[in-house]
């Protein structure tokens, strides 16, 4: 597994904003901006890059069909990139070992790992459930960047 220390150190510099690139059905790259952070995988404990994605987002459909992503994070002139296979955990993508309460807590963990704060996590939980949000976990096959 590649070391995520450089990537993780950059997360607070720009609110965990990363460019996530997935592959569409036509083979073309589909970049978008998401918030991401580094967490322990909820089942294996391995360090992964994680983002929370709306259940109706096209990128989630693309990731279901082609479960690989690359993410680039920058803070000023510093940057790091991660690429690797993806696992999805959500109401439409169950994972053995993660129940409904585990998903609720996982979405919170990813949000805070990406630098998010919230005054009312009950409200946050309700929005995440209503939007059928899913956790996207990227295993770091490659981590690269200057430094």
MOWONOR-V467058 format. One line per field, one symbol per residue. ss: DSSP state (H for helix, E for strand, - for the rest). phi: phi as a letter, one per 30 degrees, with the letter a starting at -180 (. if undefined). burial: I if it has 24 or more other ideal C-beta (glycine too) atoms within 12 Angstrom, else O. Layout:
BEGIN
ss=???
phi=???
burial=???
END
This chain:
BEGIN
ss=----HHHHHHHHHH--EEEEEEE-----EEEEEEEEEEEE------EEEEEEE----HHHHHHHH--EEEEEEEE--EEEEEEEEEEEEE--E-E--E-HHHHHHHHHHHHHH-------HHHHHHHHHH---EEEEEE--EEE---
phi=.ddcedddddeddbhidbcccbcddciddbdacbcbbcbdedcdiddbcbbcbedcdddddddddbdbabbbbbbicdabbbbldcccbadcbdbejbdedddeddddddedddjdbadbdddeeddeddchdbccccdddbbbkdj
burial=OIOIOIIIOIIOOOOIIIIIIIIOOOOOOIOIOIIIIIIOIIOOOOIIIIIIIIIOIOIIOIIIOOOIIIIIIIOOOOIIIIIIIIIIIIIOIOIOOIOOOOIIOIIIIIIIIIIIOOOOOOOIOOOIOOOOIIIIIIIIOOIOIOO
END
